[in-house]
Amino acid sequence: MTTSPGPGRIGTRALCRGDWPVIETLFGANGACGGCWCMWWRVPMGGKTWDSAKGEPNRVAFRDLVESGAASGVLAFEGDTPIGWCAVGPRAAFPRVDRSKTLARAWSADTWSLNCLYVPARWRGRGVATTLVAAAIELARQAGAGEIEAYPQAVSPGERQAGAFVWTGVPSLFLAAGFVPEHAPPRGRGLYLLRLR
């Protein structure tokens, strides 16, 4: 699954084992956001366990996942420049999803989870996230996903949030790609559960 960018166009491809230098370049010193290094959904516990994992421990853990081939996702590029990341893989690879009461539901081995998007600020507003979601759906389907979940952050109509608060995406991004709501967050704040069959 690869799309090659023409001049001024966005290309995508699946993450490969040799892509750790690309991830480091894209995520930068902060590990995308607050030392996360795309580990939030992969660490089963929150609280002090999560706090102690931020930064270098998460960086090492995610590097090990990438280099072993255990991490799954899609990268976006303009030319040779990495401009975005989308984590997508079997739901079983993301144990923290099951700790969320909002996201709890019956699921099976072929349920995939599209749960993290990272686009650096200078590349936002150019369709990178939309392109990443489309590529992630294609990757999941090629890998045999029977359904794909997404967990966008609820936002009010016309509301703009900082990227750090909508790293799972926003509902409109997924609704436009064919996802349908499984349930909405209580009181209209928090994470939706959307599903694509």
PyMOL commands that set and color helices and strands:
alter all, ss='L'
color gray80, all
select helices_A, chain A and resi 17-27+40-42+47-53+56-68+91-93+95-99+121-123+128-142+163-165+171-175+186-188
alter helices_A, ss='H'
color red, helices_A
select strands_A, chain A and resi 2-3+11-14+73-78+81-90+111-118+147-150+180-183+193-196
alter strands_A, ss='S'
color yellow, strands_A
deselect
rebuild
show_as cartoon
